[in-house]
Structures are given as C-alpha cells and as structure tokens.
Amino acid sequence: MIPHSKRFGFALAMTVATLFAAPAARASLAIQTWTTPGGTKVFFVESRALPIVDVQVDFRAAGAEAPAGKAGIAGLTRALMESGAGSLDEDAIANRVADLGAQIGGGADMDRASLSLRTLSSPVERDGAVDLLATLIGQPVFPAAAVEREKARTIAGLKEADTQPDSILSRRFAAAVFPDHPYGRMPTVDSVASLTRDEIAAFHARYYTAARATVSIIGDVSRAEAETIASRLTAGLPAGEAPTEHINTTLPERQTIRVPHPSAQAHIAIGQPGIRRGDPDFFPLLVGNYILGGGGFVSRLTGEVREKRGYAYSVYSYFMPQRDVGPFQIGLQTKGSQSEDALRVVGTTLDTFLAKGPTEAELQAAKDNLINGFALRLDSNRKMLEQVAVIGSFGLPLDYLDTWRDKVRAVTVAQIRDAFKRHVSPDHLVTVVVGGDGDKTASPRNGAAH
C-alpha cells in the first residue's frame, strides 16, 4: 500500500500537471542530447513546472527483430520483465512500485520495446524508482511459471482474436502488404506455443543492449541529474552491436483478398507500403491525408462514403511511418450487401485525389485544423515524453517539434499531388474484405452501417 503522504504528493502532482499542461505545451522544447559512456543516446528536456520526472527507455528489441517462426517473442519478453528481476519476485516488484508512489509502463510494437517510469522528483523516491527500473531492464529472471502463464494468456488472446473480423482483417492485411518483411509476420498460436524460456532470455541478452537503447527524460531534474539517471539505467547493460538499418523495397501486386466470416458487416482495408520515419514527403502526405480521410467528418472519404451515400458510419485513411516503410491504409465497415458499391466509391474518390489533389480551400482548412490542434500533442509531460522518444528513437531532427507548424503551413497543392503519386500507386493496392456473409441475402438498399 502507498503511504498516505506519498499518495497525497503524487495525486497533487497529477492535479498540478493538469492545470499547467496547456502553458507547457506552448513552450518550445529545448531538447538536450548526449551519449553515455556505454554508447546509449540520451534526450532530455528540463521542465520545472511540476515535481515529476518521466523517463522512457526504448530498445531496438521489438517485433521486427523476431526470428522467423518466433513472432511474439518480443512482446512476451517485454511483458515478462516485470515478473521478476534481480532478487525481486513479481509481488516484491509491485510492492516496491507502490511504496515509491511510482508508475511503470511501456510495451512492444514492431519497432520499439519500451519501459517507462513516472516518479516524483524528490531524491528518495526518484532514486529508488530509477534503481528499480534499472533492475527490471538489466536483470530480468524470466521465471518458468511466469513464462508459461504469459504464453497461455497470449495464446488465449490469439484464439479469441482469430474469431473477430477486425483482428482477422489486420493480420491478413499486414501479411498481404508486407509478404516478405517482418512487419507482415504476426504472432500465432503455434509461434507463441513454440517459445521457450531460454529463447526469451537469449532474445533479451541480444537485443536489450546499450547500443540498441535510447533514453528520454522530461521533468524536474537538472542536466547533471539527468546524466546520472541515464547512466544508472544503462550502466549494467552489455555494449552490444549497433543495429543494421534495412529498407523494404518490395511492393505487393494489386489484389483483392476475401475472407469468409458470418458477420453482417464487411470489414475492409485497402492499402500498400507508404513511408518511413523521416521521409521528406511526410508533411505533404500528412496534410493531404487529412483532406483525403484523416480529417474525420471534413474528409473527402467521409463526404463521399458516409454523407452522400450512407455506406459506412466511419471511413478513414492514414499513413503510419515506421522505422522501415510503414503502411498507407484506408479502412471502413459496411453491410455485406453494399460492400462492392462502397469499394467503388472509395476507389473513385482515391483516384480523383491522386489525379487532381486537393483544392486550395481544402488545403487551407486542413492546415488550420492541424496547426490549431498541434498543442494537444504536447499538453502533458507524458505526451511530450513520447514525442521526444520518437525523435530520439527514429533519428528525427531535434527541432522537429519547433518547426512542425511552419512545415505544415508551407505545404502546397502541388507538393501533395506529387507526394501521393510517389507513395500511393493503384497498381500496388491490396484490398482485404473480411466478413459480410451474414448480410448476403439482405436487400442492397443504401443505409448507414450499424
């Protein structure tokens, strides 16, 4: 149980964080950076408004690093790091977190595995929390019982997901868009069942190293204190080897994949590989996609698919920049009986946008909305931490956030049209349709999806 004084202090800090979030978001982020003696890059923003320190340690130890046939090992490794470390078992770790009034978080995706910490900045709590995080990072023991428990939990989740049309869609879409790339290899019941404790421990030893780590720190500490935090977190890690960068240059052939499912709604995804983090076309694509399908009710896809024809309650598009080329995707759900009509409208809308680009009026409205909403990306220390972590992990310019609005403001219609032509080709679009079989006998009349 958290002592009353610590619970009160942490609750007060959270309240103050809410009150002061907006002014902090308007300030420029002065990001300081250095490399620890062990070779880990550190990114630090001093913020004295709140008595809090937020820390995130990101590793190149995510899904893309999983060996063939071992998809799921990255997520399982990360999840098990809190089940026992050093001399602490799972209960002792939980009790220590509670006693310190700290919060431990993080997870793993295809590009990054992370551990995050939020703690009060007072030395006793801060130092204790940092030491605990360092133990979790550097000394996990992967207890056999916990390994089997987490495997069983993961397998149960996968079996459940295999019955859900949205989960089936995401897996089939990834496999079709990235057929020869780790981004297309999702965990399966068989791949998770095959994992052993020794394989998990070996994965940790190979990928949780100083050379593959990035530390991000925001909060109520000085540069000298931040240097101490970063060193304490990474000093016990093996040096490791710098990761090798790979670029996926394979584009899928245009195809349509239909997966039977008794759902009345057809779940649809259309897309292809899009862009990497740091691509020079990012801002034209960001603004252009807002107009195409990223702007909610003001987007073209919503206007054509939902407002004019009532084929879907929601239709959207996005680019997901990743370390390698991430996907461009259009998504919607519609009645099975009207899925062909909906697909035709989506195709026509996309073709028109690729050919002509947006209007000047659409461009200005998109810029205004993106620029005016930018502060919401930085309205809390946690959001600022994630932005700084992205900058550090993916090698973006240190002034990325400071210049973001100016770069949005500078985008032109011609740049959007040219960028979309480079990154979205109808010859390589993959369409996946899951379900809708439960509505095959329904009348093909128009009507909003339910």
N, C-alpha and C positions, 0 to 999 in steps of 0.2 A: 504493500500500500504506500502511496506517495505521502510523505509527511505534509501536514497541513500548510506549513509555511512555504514549502516548495510548490504545492498545488496552487496556492494563492498567487505566488510570484509568477508562475507560468501562465495562469489564467489572466492575470493583469497584463502580462506582456502580450498575450494574444489580443486582448481588448485594445491596447495601445496600437498594436500592429494594424488593426482595422481602421482606427481613427486617422493614422498617419500614412496609410498606404497611398492615397492619391497624391499628396505633395511629393512623396518619394518618387512616384512614377514619372513626375515631370522633370526630375533632375537628370542630368547626363550621367551615365555610368562611367566612372573613371576606373577602367579595368587595369590593374597592375598584374604583371606576369613575370614568372621566373621558372627556373628548372632546379629541382632539388639535387643534392649531391648524388643521389641514386639514379637520376635521369627521368624523374617524373615532372611533367609540366604542371604549373600551378597558375590559377587565375583567381584574382582577389579583388573584391570591392569593399572598401571600408564604409560602413553605414552605422552612424552613432545614434540614430533616432530611437532605436529600440534596444533593450538589453538582451538581445538574442544573437546567436550565431547559427547560420545554416551552412552545412557542408555537404558536398556530394563528391563521391569518388567514382569515376566512370572507368570501366575496363573494356578493352577490345576482347571481350570474352563472351560474346553473345551468339545468337543463333547461327549467324553466318560462319562461325568458326567450328560448328559441329561436324565431326567426321561423317562420311557417307554412312547411312544406315543408323546413325545415332542422333537423329533430330530429337530435340527435347532435353539433351544433356545440359545445355547452357542454362535453361530455366530451372531445371532441377538442382543444378549446382548452386545457383544463386539462392534458391529457396531454402536449401539445407544449411547455408552458412549461419543461420540464426538458431540452429537446432543443437549446437554445442560447439564451443571454441575454447582453446586453451584448457584451463581447469574448470571451466564453467559448463554446466549442462543447460538444457533448454529452460528449465524453471529458474535457475540462477541468473541466466541472461535476462529473462523477463523481469525478475525482481530487481536486478541492477538498473535496468532501464527505468523502472517505476521509482526507485529510490532517488535517482538522479533527476527525475522530472523531465526526461528527455524523450525524443521520438526518433525511432529508427525506421527507415523506409527504403524504397528502391525496388528494382526488379530487373528483368532482362527482356530485350526485344531482339531484332535481328542484327542491330549494330552495336548496342551498348548493354553491358551489365553494370548496374549501379547499386551503391549503398549510400544512403543519405542520412544525415543527422541534423536534428534541430535541438538546440540546448540553450539554456540561459548562459549569459556571457560571464557570470561571476566565476572566478578561477576554480573553485572547488567543483562546482557542477560541470563546468566546461572541460576541465582537465580529466575528470572521471569519465565523462561521456566520450571524449576523444580516445582515451585509452581503451574503452570498451569497443569502440568502432574499429580501432586498430587490431584488436584481438579477433574480432569477427572476420576481418579482411584477411589477416595473415595466418591465423591458427585454427581454421575450422577442422573439426574432427570427423564429421560425417558419420554419426553413429549408425550402425547397421539397422537398428529398429526404426530410426527416423527415415532412412533411405527407403525401406520397404513401405512405410506409411505414406511417404510423399509419392512414391511410384503408384501406389494403389489409388491415392486421391487423384493423381493426374490421369490415370487410366480411366477411372470412373467419369471424370470430366470429359475426356475424349469420346467415350462411348455415348454420353449424353449429347455432346456436340454433333456427333455423326447422325443424330436424328433430327437436327434443327436445320431448316433450309438456309438460314443466313450463315450458319457456320459451314455448311457444305459449300455454299457459294464462295466464301472467302478462301477456302482451301483449294477448290477447283480452279478458281481464278488465278491464284498465285502460281499454281503448278503449270497452268497454260501460258501465263505471261512470262514466267521465268523457268522454262523447261530444263535448262542446263546450268542453273545457278542456285546457290544456297537459299536465296530468297524464295524459291519455289518449293523448298523441302520443309514441310510442316511435320510436327510430331505426330506419330501414330501410336496406336495401342502396341503394335509389335516393336517399334523403335524404343519406346519407353520401357516396355517389359524387358528388353534385352540389356538395359543398362545395369552395371554392377557398381558397387561401392568403390572398387579400385579404379574403375574408369572415371568416375566422378572426381575422385581425389587426384587422378592424373590430369584431368582437364583443368582443375583448379591450379595445380602446380605449374602447368604450362602457360596458362593464359592470365592468371592473376599475378602479374609481374610489374615492376616499376616502369619498364619501358612501354608497357601497354596501358598505363594508368594516366588519368588526368584528374587533378583535384581542383574543385571550385569552392570558394569560400566567400560568403557575404555576411557582414554583420559587425557587431560591436567589438572589434578587436583591431589592434594596430598591425602594421605590416610585419613587425618583428614577431608578434604573437601569431600571426597567420603563418609565417615561415615555420615557427615551432610546431603548429598544428599539422601542417603538411608533412613535415619531417617525421613526426611521431606516427602519422598514419601509414607512411610508406617505408620507413627505415627497415622494417622486418621483411620486406618483400624481396624475392630474388630479382636480380637485374633483368633477366630475360632478354629477348631479342626484339628489336623494333618490328612492328607488323608490316607486312608487304601489302601494298595497295594493288587492287585489281579493278579493272573496268569492264563491265559486261557490254559487249558489242553485239550480242545476239538479239535480233528482233524476231518475234514469232510470226508465223504465217497467219493471214486473216482466216478466221474460223469461227464457227458457232457451235457451242457445246450445250447440249440439252440433258439435264439430269432429272429423271422422273422423281416426283415426290407428291404425296396426296394433298399437299396444301392447296387451298383455293387461290392464294396469292402466288404469282410468279415472281421470284427474287432474281433480279437481273444486274449483272455487272458488265461493263464494256470498257476496254482499255488496252494499254500496252506499256512497255517501259517508258518512263518520262525523263526525269533529270536527276543529277547528283546534287548533293550539297555543294554550294559554291559555284554552281553553273552561272555564267554571265547572263543567261536568259531568265534567271529566276524572277526578277521584278516584272518584266513584261508578261511572263506567264502568270504570276501572282495576280496582277491587275486584270489580265484578260480572263483568267479563270473565274474571278469574282463576277464578271459580266456573264460568262457562259453558264456557270452552275454553282459557283461558290458563294453567291450573294443572297441565298435564301429566296424570299418572295420577289426580289427585284431581278433575279437572274433570268436569262432567256429560256433556259430549260424549264424552269418553273412556269414561266408565262405560257410556253407552248404546250407542255405536257399536262400541267395541272390546271392552270387558269382557263385556257381556251377549250380544253377537251376533257378535263376531269379524269385522266387516265391514272393518276397517282396522287396520293396525298403529299408525298415528298419525292423530289428528284434532285440530285446534286452531282457535282463534279469536283475533283481535286487533283493536285499534284502532290506527291509525297516524296520530297527529296530525301535520299538516304546516302550512306557513305558511298555505295555504288548507285547505279541508276535505279531510282525507286519508281513506283507506278504512277501513271495517269489513269484515273478511273472515273467513270460515270456510273451512278447507281440509282436504282428505283425498285419499287414493288408495285405490281399492278395485277388486276384479275387475270387469271389464266386465259380467259376467252378474249381478252383485248391486248394480250402481250405483243402480238405481231404488229398491231396498229401503233402501240406505244413505241416499239422499236423503230418503226418507220419514221415517226415524228422525231425521235432522238437523233436518228441518222441524218435526217434533213436539216435539223437545227445545227448539228455539228458541222455538216458540210458547208452550210451557208456561212457559219462563223469562220471556218478555215479559209473560205474563198474571199470574204469581204472584211473580216474583222469587225470590231465594234464601231458604233457611231461616236462622234465627238461628245454627244450628250451622255451616252452610256459611260464613256471614259471618264468624264468629269465627275459623274455621280459615284463611280467606283472609287476614284481617288479620294473624294471627300469622305466616303464611308470608311475606307481603310485608314486614312490618316487620322480621322477623328476617333477611331476605335483603338489606335495604337497604344494609348496609355493603359488599356486593360491588359496588355501583355506584360506590364511592369508594375501592377498595382499592389504587389505584395512581395516580401522578401523571397518567398518560395518561387514565385514566377520569375523574379529576377535571377534567382539561382539557376533555374532551368535554362534561361536564355544564355547566361554566362557559360553554363556547362555545354550547351550546344556549340557556342563559339569556340570553346577550348577543344572539345572532342572532335569537331569536324574542321578545325583549322580556318575558321572564318576570320575576317579582319576584326581587329579589336574595336574599330569604330563602327561595326556593323549596325548596332542599335542606334547610334547617334546619327547615322546617315540614312537610316531606313526610310523615314518620311520624305526626305529630299529625293531619294531614288524612285519612290512611288510617284512623287509629283512630276518627275521628269519623263515618265513613260509616255510614248506616243502610240497612235493607232497603227502606224507602220511597223513599229517595233513589236507590237502584239501580234500582228498578222504574220510577220516574218518568223517570230519565235515559235508560234504554233505550227507553222509549216515545217519547221525543223524538228519539232518534237512530237507531233501527232500526225500519223500517216494512216489514212483509211486502209492502205494495203496491209497494215500490220495490226489492225484492231482485233482483239479477241472478245467475243461475246459469250457469256455463260448465263444460261437460264436454268434456274432450279425451281421445280415445282410448278404449281398452277394446274396440275392434273385434276384437282378437286373442283375446278370450275370449267372443265372442258365442255360440259353439257349445258352450261349457263347461256343465256341469251347474250349475244355480242353487243348489247347496247352499251353506250357510254355511261360512265358513272365513276365517281371517286372511289378509290380503293379504301377498304376498311381494315 
